[in-house]
Amino acid sequence: RDYLKKQGMTRGQYNQVANFAVTQSEINIAIGNKEPWAYFTEVVDQCNDGPKKYGNITDPEELLENLRMNCIPEWAAEATADNYPEFLEERRSLMAQKVKAYFESL
């Protein structure tokens, strides 16, 4: 949120359900107000034997599965404020698909 605020976005733009993700406090603090591409680069590095900065995911396949489970588009690693609307659109779609699949399984 802080990153988007600093990019001049309004509260209505950054306070979107599709912009929220549940993270551990330590991870959220480590991310701070970095651009997504900046911290995703570090996460990918972490999965390729780099220093651990963001939790315990150290395997590229585990990272992809975590993104899928959380309905985060795989291209989020390149996300910036410029493509934030596209990110929200795709994440909303992924979230809707997950909810639909869940209800159909009942």
The first five atom37 places (N, CA, C, CB, O) and aatype in JSON, in Angstrom:
{
  "aatype": [1, 3, 18, 10, 11, 11, 5, 7, 12, 16, 1, 7, 5, 18, 2, 5, 19, 0, 2, 13, 0, 19, 16, 5, 15, 6, 9, 2, 9, 0, 9, 7, 2, 11, 6, 14, 17, 0, 18, 13, 16, 6, 19, 19, 3, 5, 4, 2, 3, 7, 14, 11, 11, 18, 7, 2, 9, 16, 3, 14, 6, 6, 10, 10, 6, 2, 10, 1, 12, 2, 4, 9, 14, 6, 17, 0, 0, 6, 0, 16, 0, 3, 2, 18, 14, 6, 13, 10, 6, 6, 1, 1, 15, 10, 12, 0, 5, 11, 19, 11, 0, 18, 13, 6, 15, 10],
  "atom_mask": [
    [1, 1, 1, 1, 1],
    [1, 1, 1, 1, 1],
    [1, 1, 1, 1, 1],
    [1, 1, 1, 1, 1],
    [1, 1, 1, 1, 1],
    [1, 1, 1, 1, 1],
    [1, 1, 1, 1, 1],
    [1, 1, 1, 0, 1],
    [1, 1, 1, 1, 1],
    [1, 1, 1, 1, 1],
    [1, 1, 1, 1, 1],
    [1, 1, 1, 0, 1],
    [1, 1, 1, 1, 1],
    [1, 1, 1, 1, 1],
    [1, 1, 1, 1, 1],
    [1, 1, 1, 1, 1],
    [1, 1, 1, 1, 1],
    [1, 1, 1, 1, 1],
    [1, 1, 1, 1, 1],
    [1, 1, 1, 1, 1],
    [1, 1, 1, 1, 1],
    [1, 1, 1, 1, 1],
    [1, 1, 1, 1, 1],
    [1, 1, 1, 1, 1],
    [1, 1, 1, 1, 1],
    [1, 1, 1, 1, 1],
    [1, 1, 1, 1, 1],
    [1, 1, 1, 1, 1],
    [1, 1, 1, 1, 1],
    [1, 1, 1, 1, 1],
    [1, 1, 1, 1, 1],
    [1, 1, 1, 0, 1],
    [1, 1, 1, 1, 1],
    [1, 1, 1, 1, 1],
    [1, 1, 1, 1, 1],
    [1, 1, 1, 1, 1],
    [1, 1, 1, 1, 1],
    [1, 1, 1, 1, 1],
    [1, 1, 1, 1, 1],
    [1, 1, 1, 1, 1],
    [1, 1, 1, 1, 1],
    [1, 1, 1, 1, 1],
    [1, 1, 1, 1, 1],
    [1, 1, 1, 1, 1],
    [1, 1, 1, 1, 1],
    [1, 1, 1, 1, 1],
    [1, 1, 1, 1, 1],
    [1, 1, 1, 1, 1],
    [1, 1, 1, 1, 1],
    [1, 1, 1, 0, 1],
    [1, 1, 1, 1, 1],
    [1, 1, 1, 1, 1],
    [1, 1, 1, 1, 1],
    [1, 1, 1, 1, 1],
    [1, 1, 1, 0, 1],
    [1, 1, 1, 1, 1],
    [1, 1, 1, 1, 1],
    [1, 1, 1, 1, 1],
    [1, 1, 1, 1, 1],
    [1, 1, 1, 1, 1],
    [1, 1, 1, 1, 1],
    [1, 1, 1, 1, 1],
    [1, 1, 1, 1, 1],
    [1, 1, 1, 1, 1],
    [1, 1, 1, 1, 1],
    [1, 1, 1, 1, 1],
    [1, 1, 1, 1, 1],
    [1, 1, 1, 1, 1],
    [1, 1, 1, 1, 1],
    [1, 1, 1, 1, 1],
    [1, 1, 1, 1, 1],
    [1, 1, 1, 1, 1],
    [1, 1, 1, 1, 1],
    [1, 1, 1, 1, 1],
    [1, 1, 1, 1, 1],
    [1, 1, 1, 1, 1],
    [1, 1, 1, 1, 1],
    [1, 1, 1, 1, 1],
    [1, 1, 1, 1, 1],
    [1, 1, 1, 1, 1],
    [1, 1, 1, 1, 1],
    [1, 1, 1, 1, 1],
    [1, 1, 1, 1, 1],
    [1, 1, 1, 1, 1],
    [1, 1, 1, 1, 1],
    [1, 1, 1, 1, 1],
    [1, 1, 1, 1, 1],
    [1, 1, 1, 1, 1],
    [1, 1, 1, 1, 1],
    [1, 1, 1, 1, 1],
    [1, 1, 1, 1, 1],
    [1, 1, 1, 1, 1],
    [1, 1, 1, 1, 1],
    [1, 1, 1, 1, 1],
    [1, 1, 1, 1, 1],
    [1, 1, 1, 1, 1],
    [1, 1, 1, 1, 1],
    [1, 1, 1, 1, 1],
    [1, 1, 1, 1, 1],
    [1, 1, 1, 1, 1],
    [1, 1, 1, 1, 1],
    [1, 1, 1, 1, 1],
    [1, 1, 1, 1, 1],
    [1, 1, 1, 1, 1],
    [1, 1, 1, 1, 1],
    [1, 1, 1, 1, 1]
  ],
  "atom_positions": [
    [[0.81, -1.2, 0.0], [0.0, 0.0, 0.0], [0.85, 1.26, 0.0], [-0.92, 0.0, 1.19], [0.59, 2.2, -0.75]],
    [[1.87, 1.26, 0.85], [2.7, 2.46, 0.95], [3.38, 2.77, -0.38], [3.76, 2.27, 2.05], [3.48, 3.94, -0.77]],
    [[3.83, 1.74, -1.07], [4.44, 1.94, -2.39], [3.45, 2.62, -3.32], [4.92, 0.59, -2.99], [3.8, 3.58, -4.01]],
    [[2.21, 2.13, -3.35], [1.2, 2.71, -4.25], [0.84, 4.13, -3.84], [-0.06, 1.83, -4.26], [0.61, 4.99, -4.7]],
    [[0.78, 4.39, -2.55], [0.54, 5.77, -2.07], [1.61, 6.7, -2.61], [0.51, 5.82, -0.52], [1.32, 7.8, -3.1]],
    [[2.85, 6.26, -2.52], [3.98, 7.09, -2.96], [3.99, 7.27, -4.47], [5.29, 6.49, -2.51], [4.67, 8.16, -4.99]],
    [[3.25, 6.43, -5.18], [3.13, 6.58, -6.62], [1.96, 7.48, -6.99], [2.96, 5.2, -7.28], [1.65, 7.66, -8.17]],
    [[1.31, 8.05, -5.97], [0.22, 9.0, -6.21], [-1.16, 8.38, -6.33], [0.0, 0.0, 0.0], [-2.1, 9.05, -6.74]],
    [[-1.28, 7.12, -5.98], [-2.59, 6.47, -6.07], [-3.47, 6.87, -4.89], [-2.44, 4.93, -6.12], [-2.98, 7.17, -3.8]],
    [[-4.76, 6.87, -5.15], [-5.72, 7.24, -4.12], [-6.04, 6.04, -3.23], [-7.01, 7.79, -4.75], [-5.74, 4.9, -3.57]],
    [[-6.65, 6.33, -2.11], [-7.05, 5.26, -1.18], [-7.96, 4.26, -1.88], [-7.76, 5.86, 0.05], [-7.84, 3.05, -1.66]],
    [[-8.87, 4.74, -2.7], [-9.76, 3.85, -3.43], [-9.03, 2.95, -4.42], [0.0, 0.0, 0.0], [-9.51, 1.86, -4.74]],
    [[-7.88, 3.4, -4.9], [-7.1, 2.58, -5.83], [-6.28, 1.51, -5.11], [-6.18, 3.48, -6.66], [-6.21, 0.37, -5.57]],
    [[-5.65, 1.87, -3.99], [-4.78, 0.89, -3.34], [-5.5, 0.03, -2.32], [-3.65, 1.59, -2.68], [-5.0, -1.04, -1.97]],
    [[-6.66, 0.45, -1.82], [-7.42, -0.36, -0.87], [-8.38, -1.29, -1.6], [-8.18, 0.52, 0.11], [-9.59, -1.22, -1.39]],
    [[-7.85, -2.13, -2.44], [-8.62, -3.09, -3.21], [-8.42, -4.47, -2.59], [-8.21, -3.08, -4.72], [-7.3, -4.82, -2.22]],
    [[-9.47, -5.25, -2.49], [-9.35, -6.61, -1.97], [-8.28, -7.37, -2.75], [-10.71, -7.35, -2.03], [-7.5, -8.12, -2.17]],
    [[-8.24, -7.18, -4.05], [-7.27, -7.88, -4.88], [-5.84, -7.4, -4.65], [-7.64, -7.72, -6.33], [-4.9, -7.98, -5.21]],
    [[-5.66, -6.37, -3.86], [-4.31, -5.9, -3.55], [-3.82, -6.43, -2.2], [-4.27, -4.37, -3.56], [-2.68, -6.19, -1.83]],
    [[-4.67, -7.13, -1.48], [-4.29, -7.61, -0.16], [-3.84, -9.06, -0.21], [-5.45, -7.46, 0.82], [-4.4, -9.88, -0.93]],
    [[-2.82, -9.36, 0.58], [-2.35, -10.74, 0.73], [-1.97, -10.92, 2.19], [-1.13, -11.04, -0.22], [-1.4, -10.03, 2.82]],
    [[-2.29, -12.07, 2.72], [-1.94, -12.39, 4.09], [-0.47, -12.79, 4.11], [-2.85, -13.53, 4.68], [-0.06, -13.72, 3.41]],
    [[0.32, -12.09, 4.91], [1.74, -12.41, 5.04], [2.12, -12.36, 6.52], [2.62, -11.43, 4.21], [1.45, -11.72, 7.33]],
    [[3.19, -13.05, 6.84], [3.73, -12.95, 8.18], [4.23, -11.53, 8.41], [4.87, -13.99, 8.41], [4.69, -10.87, 7.47]],
    [[4.16, -11.06, 9.63], [4.61, -9.7, 9.95], [6.04, -9.46, 9.51], [4.48, -9.44, 11.44], [6.37, -8.41, 8.97]],
    [[6.92, -10.46, 9.76], [8.33, -10.29, 9.42], [8.51, -10.09, 7.91], [9.14, -11.51, 9.9], [9.34, -9.29, 7.48]],
    [[7.73, -10.83, 7.12], [7.84, -10.71, 5.67], [7.32, -9.36, 5.23], [7.06, -11.85, 4.97], [7.93, -8.69, 4.4]],
    [[6.19, -8.94, 5.78], [5.62, -7.65, 5.43], [6.58, -6.51, 5.76], [4.28, -7.44, 6.15], [6.73, -5.57, 4.99]],
    [[7.23, -6.6, 6.89], [8.21, -5.58, 7.3], [9.4, -5.59, 6.35], [8.68, -5.82, 8.76], [9.9, -4.53, 5.96]],
    [[9.87, -6.79, 5.99], [11.02, -6.91, 5.08], [10.69, -6.33, 3.7], [11.45, -8.38, 4.95], [11.54, -5.71, 3.06]],
    [[9.45, -6.55, 3.24], [9.04, -6.0, 1.94], [8.98, -4.48, 2.0], [7.66, -6.58, 1.51], [9.4, -3.8, 1.07]],
    [[8.45, -3.96, 3.1], [8.34, -2.51, 3.25], [7.57, -1.89, 2.12], [0.0, 0.0, 0.0], [6.47, -2.34, 1.79]],
    [[8.11, -0.85, 1.51], [7.42, -0.18, 0.4], [8.17, -0.38, -0.92], [7.27, 1.31, 0.7], [8.16, 0.49, -1.79]],
    [[8.82, -1.54, -1.04], [9.52, -1.86, -2.28], [8.53, -2.15, -3.4], [10.46, -3.07, -2.08], [7.41, -2.59, -3.16]],
    [[8.97, -1.88, -4.63], [8.16, -2.25, -5.78], [8.12, -3.77, -5.86], [8.74, -1.63, -7.1], [9.08, -4.44, -5.47]],
    [[7.01, -4.33, -6.36], [6.92, -5.79, -6.45], [8.1, -6.43, -7.19], [5.63, -6.18, -7.13], [8.62, -7.45, -6.74]],
    [[8.51, -5.84, -8.31], [9.62, -6.45, -9.05], [10.88, -6.51, -8.19], [9.9, -5.66, -10.34], [11.68, -7.44, -8.35]],
    [[11.06, -5.55, -7.3], [12.27, -5.5, -6.46], [12.28, -6.64, -5.45], [12.37, -4.16, -5.74], [13.29, -7.34, -5.32]],
    [[11.18, -6.83, -4.73], [11.21, -7.91, -3.74], [11.01, -9.28, -4.38], [10.15, -7.69, -2.69], [11.52, -10.27, -3.86]],
    [[10.28, -9.36, -5.49], [10.16, -10.65, -6.17], [11.51, -11.11, -6.71], [9.13, -10.57, -7.3], [11.8, -12.3, -6.73]],
    [[12.32, -10.17, -7.16], [13.66, -10.52, -7.62], [14.44, -11.16, -6.48], [14.41, -9.26, -8.15], [15.16, -12.14, -6.69]],
    [[14.29, -10.62, -5.29], [14.98, -11.18, -4.13], [14.4, -12.54, -3.74], [14.89, -10.21, -2.94], [15.13, -13.42, -3.29]],
    [[13.09, -12.72, -3.89], [12.46, -14.01, -3.59], [12.95, -15.07, -4.58], [10.92, -13.9, -3.64], [13.27, -16.19, -4.19]],
    [[13.0, -14.71, -5.86], [13.5, -15.65, -6.86], [14.95, -15.99, -6.57], [13.35, -15.06, -8.3], [15.35, -17.15, -6.67]],
    [[15.74, -15.0, -6.2], [17.13, -15.23, -5.83], [17.2, -16.18, -4.63], [17.85, -13.89, -5.51], [18.04, -17.08, -4.59]],
    [[16.33, -15.98, -3.67], [16.25, -16.83, -2.48], [15.98, -18.28, -2.89], [15.15, -16.32, -1.51], [16.49, -19.21, -2.27]],
    [[15.18, -18.47, -3.92], [14.85, -19.81, -4.43], [15.98, -20.42, -5.25], [13.58, -19.76, -5.27], [15.94, -21.59, -5.62]],
    [[16.97, -19.63, -5.53], [18.13, -20.11, -6.3], [19.39, -20.03, -5.45], [18.31, -19.28, -7.59], [20.46, -19.64, -5.93]],
    [[19.25, -20.41, -4.18], [20.35, -20.48, -3.22], [20.9, -19.13, -2.77], [21.47, -21.26, -3.8], [22.01, -19.05, -2.25]],
    [[20.12, -18.06, -2.98], [20.52, -16.75, -2.48], [20.15, -16.59, -1.01], [0.0, 0.0, 0.0], [19.61, -17.52, -0.41]],
    [[20.44, -15.45, -0.44], [20.12, -15.22, 0.97], [18.61, -15.24, 1.23], [20.72, -13.89, 1.44], [17.83, -14.74, 0.43]],
    [[18.23, -15.82, 2.37], [16.82, -15.87, 2.74], [16.42, -14.53, 3.36], [16.55, -17.03, 3.74], [16.97, -14.1, 4.37]],
    [[15.46, -13.87, 2.71], [14.96, -12.58, 3.2], [13.47, -12.61, 3.48], [15.27, -11.49, 2.2], [12.97, -11.82, 4.28]],
    [[12.76, -13.52, 2.82], [11.31, -13.51, 2.87], [10.77, -14.91, 3.17], [10.73, -12.99, 1.55], [10.39, -15.64, 2.25]],
    [[10.72, -15.29, 4.41], [10.14, -16.56, 4.79], [11.0, -17.75, 4.41], [0.0, 0.0, 0.0], [12.21, -17.64, 4.24]],
    [[10.33, -18.9, 4.28], [11.07, -20.15, 4.1], [10.93, -20.77, 2.72], [10.62, -21.13, 5.1], [11.36, -21.91, 2.52]],
    [[10.37, -20.07, 1.77], [10.26, -20.63, 0.43], [11.62, -20.53, -0.24], [9.15, -19.9, -0.41], [12.15, -19.44, -0.45]],
    [[12.17, -21.71, -0.59], [13.51, -21.74, -1.19], [13.55, -22.56, -2.47], [14.51, -22.3, -0.2], [14.62, -22.81, -3.02]],
    [[12.4, -22.96, -2.96], [12.32, -23.78, -4.16], [11.43, -23.07, -5.18], [11.77, -25.19, -3.83], [10.33, -22.65, -4.84]],
    [[11.89, -22.93, -6.44], [11.09, -22.23, -7.45], [9.68, -22.82, -7.63], [11.81, -22.26, -8.77], [8.72, -22.08, -7.81]],
    [[9.56, -24.14, -7.59], [8.24, -24.76, -7.74], [7.34, -24.45, -6.55], [8.38, -26.28, -7.9], [6.13, -24.25, -6.71]],
    [[7.91, -24.41, -5.37], [7.15, -24.04, -4.17], [6.67, -22.6, -4.26], [8.01, -24.25, -2.9], [5.56, -22.28, -3.84]],
    [[7.51, -21.73, -4.81], [7.12, -20.33, -5.0], [5.95, -20.23, -5.96], [8.31, -19.51, -5.51], [4.97, -19.53, -5.69]],
    [[6.03, -20.94, -7.1], [4.93, -20.91, -8.07], [3.64, -21.45, -7.46], [5.29, -21.72, -9.32], [2.57, -20.89, -7.7]],
    [[3.74, -22.5, -6.69], [2.55, -23.07, -6.04], [1.97, -22.07, -5.03], [2.9, -24.4, -5.33], [0.75, -21.93, -4.92]],
    [[2.84, -21.38, -4.31], [2.37, -20.37, -3.35], [1.65, -19.24, -4.07], [3.54, -19.82, -2.54], [0.62, -18.76, -3.6]],
    [[2.19, -18.8, -5.21], [1.52, -17.75, -5.99], [0.15, -18.24, -6.46], [2.4, -17.34, -7.21], [-0.83, -17.51, -6.36]],
    [[0.1, -19.47, -6.96], [-1.19, -20.03, -7.41], [-2.19, -20.11, -6.27], [-0.98, -21.43, -8.02], [-3.35, -19.74, -6.43]],
    [[-1.74, -20.6, -5.12], [-2.64, -20.74, -3.96], [-3.2, -19.39, -3.52], [-1.9, -21.39, -2.79], [-4.32, -19.31, -3.03]],
    [[-2.42, -18.34, -3.71], [-2.83, -17.01, -3.28], [-3.37, -16.16, -4.43], [-1.66, -16.29, -2.64], [-3.56, -14.95, -4.29]],
    [[-3.62, -16.8, -5.57], [-4.21, -16.13, -6.74], [-3.4, -14.92, -7.19], [-5.63, -15.7, -6.42], [-3.96, -13.89, -7.59]],
    [[-2.1, -15.05, -7.14], [-1.22, -13.96, -7.57], [-0.68, -14.33, -8.94], [-0.06, -13.71, -6.54], [-0.06, -15.38, -9.1]],
    [[-0.9, -13.48, -9.94], [-0.4, -13.78, -11.28], [1.11, -14.01, -11.26], [-0.74, -12.64, -12.25], [1.85, -13.32, -10.57]],
    [[1.56, -14.99, -12.03], [2.99, -15.29, -12.06], [3.81, -14.11, -12.54], [3.26, -16.49, -12.95], [4.97, -13.96, -12.14]],
    [[3.25, -13.26, -13.38], [3.99, -12.11, -13.89], [4.09, -10.97, -12.86], [3.33, -11.59, -15.16], [4.66, -9.92, -13.15]],
    [[3.55, -11.18, -11.66], [3.64, -10.15, -10.62], [5.09, -9.8, -10.3], [2.92, -10.61, -9.34], [5.37, -8.74, -9.74]],
    [[5.99, -10.68, -10.65], [7.41, -10.41, -10.42], [7.89, -9.19, -11.21], [8.25, -11.63, -10.79], [8.92, -8.59, -10.87]],
    [[7.15, -8.83, -12.25], [7.52, -7.65, -13.04], [6.57, -6.48, -12.81], [7.54, -8.0, -14.52], [6.6, -5.49, -13.53]],
    [[5.72, -6.6, -11.8], [4.69, -5.59, -11.57], [5.27, -4.25, -11.12], [3.7, -6.08, -10.54], [6.24, -4.18, -10.36]],
    [[4.64, -3.2, -11.63], [4.98, -1.83, -11.23], [3.66, -1.08, -11.06], [5.91, -1.12, -12.31], [2.59, -1.64, -11.28]],
    [[3.74, 0.16, -10.67], [2.53, 0.97, -10.55], [1.85, 1.13, -11.91], [2.87, 2.36, -9.95], [0.63, 1.27, -11.98]],
    [[2.63, 1.1, -12.97], [2.05, 1.28, -14.31], [1.12, 0.14, -14.71], [3.16, 1.4, -15.34], [0.12, 0.37, -15.39]],
    [[1.43, -1.08, -14.31], [0.56, -2.19, -14.68], [-0.29, -2.69, -13.51], [1.39, -3.34, -15.23], [-0.83, -3.79, -13.55]],
    [[-0.4, -1.88, -12.48], [-1.23, -2.22, -11.32], [-2.68, -2.51, -11.7], [-1.18, -1.09, -10.3], [-3.25, -3.48, -11.19]],
    [[-3.32, -1.72, -12.58], [-4.7, -2.05, -12.97], [-4.82, -3.44, -13.6], [-5.23, -1.0, -13.94], [-5.79, -4.16, -13.34]],
    [[-3.86, -3.83, -14.42], [-3.88, -5.16, -15.04], [-3.68, -6.25, -13.98], [-2.79, -5.27, -16.12], [-4.31, -7.31, -14.04]],
    [[-2.8, -5.97, -13.02], [-2.59, -6.91, -11.91], [-3.9, -7.14, -11.17], [-1.5, -6.38, -10.93], [-4.29, -8.28, -10.91]],
    [[-4.58, -6.05, -10.82], [-5.85, -6.18, -10.09], [-6.87, -6.96, -10.89], [-6.41, -4.8, -9.75], [-7.57, -7.82, -10.35]],
    [[-6.97, -6.68, -12.17], [-7.93, -7.36, -13.03], [-7.66, -8.87, -13.07], [-7.89, -6.78, -14.45], [-8.58, -9.68, -12.92]],
    [[-6.41, -9.23, -13.27], [-6.08, -10.65, -13.35], [-6.24, -11.34, -12.0], [-4.66, -10.84, -13.88], [-6.72, -12.46, -11.92]],
    [[-5.83, -10.66, -10.93], [-5.95, -11.29, -9.6], [-7.42, -11.46, -9.23], [-5.23, -10.44, -8.53], [-7.79, -12.49, -8.66]],
    [[-8.26, -10.49, -9.55], [-9.71, -10.65, -9.3], [-10.24, -11.88, -10.03], [-10.49, -9.39, -9.74], [-11.03, -12.65, -9.47]],
    [[-9.82, -12.06, -11.27], [-10.27, -13.21, -12.05], [-9.8, -14.52, -11.41], [-9.75, -13.1, -13.5], [-10.58, -15.46, -11.28]],
    [[-8.54, -14.57, -11.0], [-8.02, -15.77, -10.35], [-8.75, -16.05, -9.04], [-6.51, -15.62, -10.1], [-9.04, -17.2, -8.72]],
    [[-9.04, -15.0, -8.27], [-9.76, -15.16, -7.01], [-11.18, -15.69, -7.27], [-9.82, -13.82, -6.25], [-11.66, -16.58, -6.57]],
    [[-11.84, -15.13, -8.28], [-13.2, -15.57, -8.62], [-13.21, -17.03, -9.05], [-13.8, -14.68, -9.73], [-14.1, -17.79, -8.68]],
    [[-12.21, -17.43, -9.83], [-12.12, -18.83, -10.26], [-11.95, -19.76, -9.06], [-10.95, -19.01, -11.24], [-12.55, -20.83, -9.01]],
    [[-11.14, -19.34, -8.1], [-10.91, -20.16, -6.91], [-12.18, -20.28, -6.08], [-9.77, -19.57, -6.06], [-12.51, -21.37, -5.61]],
    [[-12.89, -19.18, -5.9], [-14.14, -19.21, -5.13], [-15.17, -20.08, -5.85], [-14.7, -17.78, -4.91], [-15.87, -20.88, -5.22]],
    [[-15.27, -19.93, -7.17], [-16.21, -20.71, -7.95], [-15.9, -22.21, -7.82], [-16.18, -20.28, -9.44], [-16.8, -23.01, -7.6]],
    [[-14.64, -22.58, -7.96], [-14.23, -23.98, -7.85], [-14.58, -24.53, -6.46], [-12.72, -24.13, -8.12], [-15.03, -25.66, -6.32]],
    [[-14.37, -23.71, -5.45], [-14.69, -24.15, -4.09], [-16.19, -24.42, -3.95], [-14.25, -23.08, -3.07], [-16.59, -25.48, -3.46]],
    [[-17.02, -23.48, -4.39], [-18.47, -23.65, -4.25], [-18.97, -24.83, -5.08], [-19.2, -22.38, -4.67], [-19.89, -25.53, -4.66]],
    [[-18.38, -25.05, -6.24], [-18.78, -26.18, -7.08], [-18.38, -27.51, -6.45], [-18.15, -26.06, -8.47], [-18.95, -28.55, -6.77]],
    [[-17.39, -27.48, -5.55], [-16.95, -28.72, -4.9], [-17.82, -29.1, -3.7], [-15.51, -28.58, -4.45], [-17.7, -30.2, -3.18]],
    [[-18.7, -28.2, -3.27], [-19.54, -28.47, -2.09], [-20.63, -29.48, -2.41], [-20.17, -27.18, -1.57], [-21.43, -29.82, -1.53]]
  ]
}
